[in-house]
């Protein structure tokens, strides 16, 4: 199939070529949700996403990485999580995307099709091929795993990087410095996370909002995915834990998460009364 490395190309290919396992453990076509579609249409070379839980950004970003791996040339795609329990799920999801593409391509060609993997391990997939026009060899890699907290990516030449739960990074500035050295020209970087209190990531987020970090800052609350009735039910069930799982604003996300020294309700009250001084 013809593939364009742009917003419409990514969305069309994800929805046409990939399937996904839904929350009911059923394999279904990968149709983008509103938040996923909005992100793809607003993504820039450097992005940071602050979000409520389970909005599907890891799924769509891994879909983009898989497409670059399948259709690109000399792509080095990396998807890492600071949550050690998430990396295994990411690996399973990536391999599922690739398998679903192989099945659909086999149907189109009326014969078995497999991506010619040179290497396929628990952390990395590699395949080599030759460009049909230029006859030049190329190699694509897709690496998935648990991120290190210090000096991530130094010495790498990465074309696509997805880091999830970066608010858990112990040394965020060291991480960002390593990312800057690892990325090649025209690469895409997306940091994606829930909040984790008033820590180093909170400072980074505030500076990104002010345009001081060169990152496109995007917040996605639960209303992107869930109905008002669902959220009201969750609010009754979760009570004071609701803002932590389903924050409606960035400010609420940071206050509700982590372990602040001051009382959370008091912080919300002060925040509601504060006025910006110009």
C-alpha positions in Angstrom: 0.0 0.0 0.0 1.1 3.6 -0.5 1.9 5.3 2.8 2.4 9.0 3.6 4.3 10.0 6.7 1.8 12.7 7.8 -1.3 12.9 10.0 -3.8 11.6 7.5 -1.4 8.9 6.4 -0.9 7.7 9.9 -4.6 7.6 10.7 -5.6 5.9 7.5 -2.9 3.3 7.8 -3.6 2.6 11.5 -7.3 2.2 10.9 -6.9 0.2 7.7 -3.9 -2.1 8.5 -4.0 -2.7 12.3 -6.4 -4.4 14.7 -6.3 -4.0 18.5 -7.5 -6.1 21.5 -10.2 -4.0 23.2 -11.1 -3.9 26.9 -13.4 -6.9 26.4 -10.4 -8.9 25.1 -11.9 -9.0 21.6 -9.8 -8.3 18.5 -11.4 -5.3 16.6 -10.3 -2.8 13.9 -8.1 -0.1 15.4 -10.4 2.9 15.0 -9.0 6.1 16.6 -10.8 7.7 19.5 -11.3 11.5 19.5 -8.3 12.2 21.8 -6.0 10.0 19.6 -7.2 11.6 16.4 -6.8 15.1 17.9 -3.2 14.4 19.0 -2.2 13.1 15.6 -3.7 16.2 13.9 -1.9 18.5 16.3 1.4 16.7 16.8 4.7 18.5 16.2 8.3 17.3 16.3 8.5 17.6 20.1 5.3 16.9 22.2 4.5 16.4 25.8 1.1 15.0 26.8 -0.4 15.3 30.3 -3.5 13.1 30.6 -6.1 11.3 32.6 -5.7 7.5 32.7 -6.5 5.1 29.9 -7.0 7.4 26.9 -5.1 5.3 24.5 -2.1 7.4 23.7 0.4 4.6 24.1 -1.6 2.6 21.7 -1.7 5.2 18.9 2.0 6.2 19.4 3.1 2.6 19.2 0.9 2.4 16.1 2.9 5.2 14.5 6.2 3.6 15.5 5.0 0.3 13.9 4.1 2.1 10.7 7.5 3.7 10.5 9.1 0.4 11.2 7.1 -1.4 8.4 7.1 1.4 5.7 10.1 3.6 6.5 13.8 3.3 5.7 16.6 3.5 8.2 14.0 4.1 11.0 15.1 3.6 14.6 11.9 3.7 16.7 12.0 3.5 20.4 9.1 3.1 22.8 10.0 3.1 26.5 8.1 3.3 29.8 9.1 4.4 33.3 6.5 2.0 34.5 8.1 -1.5 34.4 4.7 -3.2 34.2 3.8 -1.4 31.0 6.7 -2.4 28.8 5.6 -6.0 28.4 2.2 -4.9 27.3 3.8 -2.5 24.8 5.8 -5.3 23.3 2.7 -7.6 22.9 0.8 -4.7 21.3 3.6 -3.9 18.8 3.9 -7.5 17.7 0.1 -7.7 17.4 0.0 -4.7 15.1 2.7 -6.2 12.9 0.9 -9.6 12.8 -2.4 -8.0 11.9 -0.7 -6.1 9.0 0.9 -9.4 7.8 -2.5 -11.1 7.7 -4.1 -8.3 5.8 -1.2 -8.2 3.3 -1.4 -11.9 2.8 -5.1 -11.6 1.9 -4.4 -8.8 -0.6 -1.5 -10.8 -2.2 -3.4 -14.1 -2.0 -0.2 -15.7 -0.5 1.5 -15.8 2.8 3.3 -12.5 3.6 5.8 -12.0 6.5 8.0 -9.1 7.2 11.6 -10.4 6.8 12.8 -10.0 10.4 16.6 -10.3 10.9 16.1 -10.1 14.6 13.1 -10.5 16.8 13.6 -10.6 20.6 11.8 -9.6 23.7 13.1 -6.1 23.4 13.9 -5.4 19.8 12.8 -6.2 16.2 15.0 -5.6 13.2 14.6 -6.1 9.5 16.8 -5.4 6.5 15.7 -4.9 3.0 16.6 -3.1 -0.3 14.9 -0.1 -1.8 13.1 -1.3 -5.0 14.0 2.0 -6.8 17.5 3.0 -5.6 18.6 -0.6 -4.8 20.2 0.7 -1.6 20.0 -1.5 1.5 18.3 -0.2 4.6 17.6 -1.4 8.1 14.7 -0.6 10.5 14.5 -1.3 14.2 11.8 -1.1 16.8 12.9 -1.2 20.4 10.5 -1.5 23.4 11.3 -1.7 27.1 11.7 0.0 30.4 13.5 3.3 30.4 16.5 4.2 32.4 16.3 7.3 34.5 19.8 8.7 33.7 21.4 9.6 30.3 18.8 7.8 28.2 19.6 7.4 24.5 23.2 8.8 24.5 25.0 7.3 21.5 21.8 6.3 19.7 20.4 7.8 16.5 16.7 7.7 17.0 14.1 8.8 14.5 11.0 8.2 16.7 10.8 8.3 20.4 7.9 7.6 22.7 8.4 7.8 26.5 5.5 7.1 28.7 5.0 7.9 32.4 7.9 10.4 32.3 6.6 12.0 35.5 8.2 9.0 37.3 11.7 9.8 36.0 14.1 10.5 38.9 16.3 12.8 36.9 14.2 14.4 34.2 16.7 17.0 33.1 19.4 14.3 32.5 16.8 12.4 30.5 15.9 15.4 28.3 19.6 16.1 27.7 20.1 12.5 26.6 17.1 12.6 24.3 18.4 15.8 22.7 21.7 14.1 21.8 20.0 10.9 20.5 17.5 12.4 18.1 18.4 12.9 14.4 17.0 15.6 12.1 13.2 15.5 11.5 12.7 13.0 14.3 9.5 12.9 16.5 9.6 12.9 20.3 6.5 12.4 22.5 6.6 12.4 26.2 3.3 11.1 27.6 2.3 10.8 31.3 -0.1 11.1 34.1 0.8 13.6 36.8 2.9 12.6 39.8 2.6 15.5 42.2 4.8 18.6 42.3 8.0 17.2 41.1 10.6 17.9 38.3 8.0 17.1 35.6 5.6 19.7 37.0 8.3 22.4 36.5 9.0 21.1 33.0 5.3 21.1 32.1 4.8 24.7 33.4 7.8 25.8 31.3 6.5 24.0 28.2 3.1 25.7 28.6 5.0 29.1 28.6 6.9 28.1 25.4 10.2 27.9 27.2 11.1 24.2 26.4 10.4 23.8 22.7 7.7 21.1 23.4 4.1 21.2 22.2 2.2 20.8 25.5 -1.2 19.1 25.3 -3.6 18.2 28.1 -6.3 15.6 27.7 -8.9 15.2 30.5 -11.3 12.3 30.8 -14.1 14.0 28.9 -12.3 13.1 25.7 -13.2 9.5 26.2 -15.9 9.1 28.8 -19.5 10.3 29.1 -20.7 12.6 31.8 -22.8 9.8 33.2 -19.8 7.5 33.4 -17.7 10.2 35.2 -20.5 10.9 37.7 -20.7 7.2 38.5 -16.9 7.1 39.0 -17.0 10.2 41.1 -19.4 8.5 43.5 -17.4 5.3 43.6 -13.9 6.8 43.9 -14.9 9.8 46.1 -11.7 11.8 46.9 -9.6 9.6 44.7 -11.6 10.6 41.6 -9.4 13.7 40.7 -6.3 11.5 40.7 -7.7 9.1 38.2 -9.8 11.6 36.1 -8.4 15.1 36.5 -10.3 17.8 34.6 -7.4 20.3 34.5 -3.6 20.1 34.6 -3.7 21.9 38.0 -6.1 19.3 39.4 -3.9 16.5 38.0 -0.8 17.7 39.8 -2.6 18.5 43.1 -4.4 15.2 43.2 -1.4 13.0 42.4 1.7 12.4 44.4 2.1 13.1 48.2 2.1 16.9 48.8 3.1 18.2 52.2 0.1 20.5 52.4 -3.5 19.3 52.5 -4.9 18.7 49.0 -8.2 20.4 49.7 -6.4 23.4 51.0 -4.2 23.6 47.9 -7.3 23.5 45.7 -8.9 26.3 47.7 -5.8 28.5 47.5 -5.5 27.8 43.8 -9.1 28.7 43.2 -8.6 32.1 44.9 -5.2 33.0 43.5 -5.0 35.8 40.9 -2.2 36.2 38.3 -0.1 39.3 38.9 1.0 41.0 35.7 
